[in-house]
């Protein structure tokens, strides 16, 4: 009898030790052996009762790790200031493509207090992926740790803040499911503390996965041809227009996403070491007779519209370009009248980008006698 009790006691002890070790192993030590730190400044220290890293203006990358499905959790001590702390996952080394979720602690309680978005060739196009489908309001605390839990399964993700039982946000991921790196971004100018980072690669269970649908804009031009990149300043002299057009090489076609706009970064890399921040997005408009058609359009960040080799419009839609609260999100917010000639007409939109989304969209509502092709 005593021998049986002894065996049971050993088994219980083994289970306790094993589970304890697994629990400890889930928390990844914060040191340079486990993390590659790329930041303006960082400090490993004990902060508010937790072993933490103070991270200013940069990211930490989990070394020797490749993440596809699973759960990522961490604690962050937020400050009430403009910053975008969060996580990149499944990041691809060759393209920079990644999935992303981040917080906007300076927007506490506002509809855009949070953000899910992809990173495409180094650009996070939040000016395309906006609204309740990809953001939710949240009241942040600045006197305690905030817990972030991200659950990823194939082409789906959910986020739970501060131990929520129901997901605060469920969304469909943007890139094909492919293993990639994990990066965590701490803070802005003054930095923030991160602690208790845990990663599990076990396939998780989604909880009541119900992504919010987004209403598509009807009648959009479905796709655009995109040129190679050139310097925006070349457009300052209208006399250069034909020469600029003649030098272009066409890279391929991009389609409208989210029923809203085409993402130029799908085909063109902005900061690829070559000069330039501008491309032409092109469509061909064929009409049966001379006529004028209203063209409604949207873009980010700046555009010059050129019809049949002649510049006819110039505009700016960048972040804070119209007032200090202006986000520069893309939609059919501008319009011009196109003086179309019988036969084929070429419409070029020279789109320039800084950050937030390299985007183009447009429609001709009255399609009577009109044929459009990219």
C-alpha positions, 0 to 999 in steps of 0.5 A: 500500500505504501509502495503504491502511494509512493509511486502515485506521489512520484507521478504527481510530482513529475506532472507538477514539475513538467507542467511547471517547466512548460509554463516557465518555457512559455515566457521568453526571457528578455535578453539578447540571447533570445531577441535581436534588438533594433531600436534607438534605445533599450534597457532590460530592467525590472519595472512595475514588478515585472522583468521588462524591456524598455524599448524606444523607437524600434523593434525586437525580433524573436531569434531562431523562430518561425511562426505560422499558427498559435498564440502570442501574448505580452504585457505592455505599460502604455503611456498617453502619447502618440505611439503605435506599439504592437506586433508583426507576425509571419514577417517574410525576410525577402519581401518585408510582408507581414501581418500586424496588429497594433495599439494607438494609446493616444486614441483611447476610447476612439473608434481607431484606438486599435488597428489590424493591417498587413505590411506589404513591401514595407508599407502598412496601408492603414489608409485602406484597411480602416473602419470597424472591420479592422479597428475597435474602440478601447479605453486604455489604462496608463497606470497598470500593465495592459495584456495583449493576446493574439490568436492566429489560425491559418487565414484568421486572427483574433485579439483579446485585450486584458483577458477578455473572454470574447475576442475584441476583434476577429479578422481575415488575414491579408497574405497567404499563410506562410511561416515567418518572424515575430517582431514586437514594437515598443513605443515612439519617442519616449518608449514603452515597457514590454514584459511576459512575452509568450509564444505557443506554436500549437494550433489554437481554437478560435472563439466565436469568429465573426469578422465584420463585413465591409460594404464595397463601393460599386462600379469601381475600375477593377484593375490598374496597370502600374509602371516602374518608379520615378522621382515625383519632382519630375512632374513639376514641369508639365513640359516633361510629361511626354518624356516621363511617360515614354521612359516608363516600363510597365510592371503588371496589373493590380486589382481593387481590394476591400471593394475600395482601392488597389494597393500599389505596394502589391507590385511595387516596393517604395524604398528599394534603394532606388530613387523615386516615390511615384508610379503611373497607374493606367487605364484605357477608356474607349468611347464611341464618340467625343464626350465628357464623363465625370470621373470620381477617384481617390488616392494616397498620398498625392496624385497628378492626373494625365489624360492623353498625355496632358496633365489635368489635375493635381491633388494631395490626400496625405495624412494631416494634409487638410487639417490636423485630424485628417487621416488620408483614408482613401475613397471617392472624395475627388472628381474631375470631368474627362474630355474624352475623344472618340476611340481609345483614351489613356488615363494616367494617375501619377501616384506618390507615396510617403507612408500609410498606403500607396493607393488608387481607385476610381469610377465612371458612373455613366458607362454609356458608350464607354469601355474601360480596360487596364 
